[in-house]
């Protein structure tokens, strides 16, 4: 079995947590208290919210679970892990590969593909 290693961690500082009156089922309690929760992950721009429960605590838990399943958050997470493991950002990797010395020009001539000599 392989040993797991903590690459990085997220804290409350990485998120904007907003509360609001959620309305809907739950009656007067939801109409008078800020039980709805919206969570925004600043770096990825991912947003999730929950208003299904009467408890703000429960809605916060549900919103965090939804955020972890959010497509934008998953993309950000994959990029972050790649950056930590490889020591190079995705943008730097693309720029390095797009350097003119790494590119070759192919062209179609006389029914055949050819590579241009440098």
C-alpha positions in Angstrom: 0.0 0.0 0.0 1.4 3.5 -0.9 1.9 6.1 1.7 -0.4 9.2 1.3 1.1 12.7 1.5 -0.6 16.0 2.2 0.2 18.3 -0.8 -1.7 21.4 0.5 -4.7 22.3 2.5 -7.6 24.8 2.2 -8.8 27.0 5.0 -11.7 29.3 5.6 -9.6 32.1 4.2 -9.8 30.5 0.7 -13.6 30.8 0.6 -16.2 33.5 0.8 -19.1 32.2 2.9 -22.4 34.1 2.6 -25.6 33.5 4.5 -29.1 34.5 3.5 -32.8 34.0 4.3 -33.6 31.0 2.3 -37.5 30.9 2.3 -39.3 27.9 1.0 -40.1 24.8 3.1 -39.4 25.0 6.8 -41.9 27.7 7.4 -41.4 30.8 9.5 -38.0 29.6 10.8 -36.4 29.8 7.3 -38.1 33.1 6.6 -36.7 34.8 9.8 -33.2 33.3 10.0 -30.2 33.3 7.7 -30.2 29.5 7.1 -29.2 29.5 3.4 -25.5 29.3 2.7 -23.5 30.2 -0.4 -19.8 29.3 -0.6 -17.4 30.8 -3.2 -13.9 29.4 -3.7 -12.0 32.5 -4.7 -9.2 30.9 -6.7 -11.4 28.7 -8.9 -14.5 30.9 -9.0 -16.6 27.8 -8.1 -19.9 28.6 -6.3 -22.2 26.3 -4.5 -25.2 26.9 -2.2 -27.7 25.0 0.0 -31.0 26.1 1.4 -32.7 22.7 1.8 -32.3 22.4 5.5 -33.5 24.6 8.4 -30.1 24.6 10.0 -27.4 26.9 8.7 -24.8 24.4 9.9 -26.3 21.6 7.9 -26.6 23.8 4.8 -23.0 24.8 5.2 -22.0 21.2 5.2 -24.1 20.4 2.1 -22.7 23.5 0.3 -19.1 22.4 0.9 -19.9 18.9 -0.4 -21.5 20.4 -3.5 -18.4 22.7 -3.9 -16.1 19.7 -3.8 -18.1 18.1 -6.6 -18.2 21.3 -8.7 -16.6 21.0 -12.1 -14.7 24.4 -11.9 -13.3 23.4 -8.5 -12.2 20.0 -9.8 -10.3 21.6 -12.7 -8.6 24.1 -10.3 -7.7 21.2 -8.0 -6.1 19.1 -10.8 -4.1 22.1 -11.9 -2.9 22.9 -8.4 -1.9 19.2 -7.8 0.0 19.2 -11.2 1.8 22.4 -10.3 2.9 21.1 -6.9 4.0 17.7 -8.2 5.8 19.0 -11.3 7.1 22.3 -9.9 5.8 24.1 -13.0 2.5 25.8 -13.7 0.4 24.6 -16.7 0.9 28.0 -18.3 4.7 27.7 -18.0 4.5 24.2 -19.5 2.5 25.4 -22.5 4.8 28.4 -23.1 7.8 26.1 -22.9 6.3 23.7 -25.4 5.3 26.5 -27.7 8.8 27.8 -28.0 9.7 28.1 -31.7 12.6 25.7 -31.3 10.1 23.0 -30.3 7.7 23.5 -33.2 7.8 22.0 -36.6 5.9 23.1 -39.7 4.2 20.4 -41.7 2.7 21.2 -45.1 0.8 19.2 -47.8 2.4 19.2 -51.2 2.0 17.0 -54.2 -0.3 14.7 -52.3 2.2 14.1 -49.5 2.9 15.6 -46.1 6.3 17.2 -45.7 8.1 18.8 -42.7 9.8 22.1 -43.3 13.5 22.2 -42.5 14.6 24.9 -40.2 
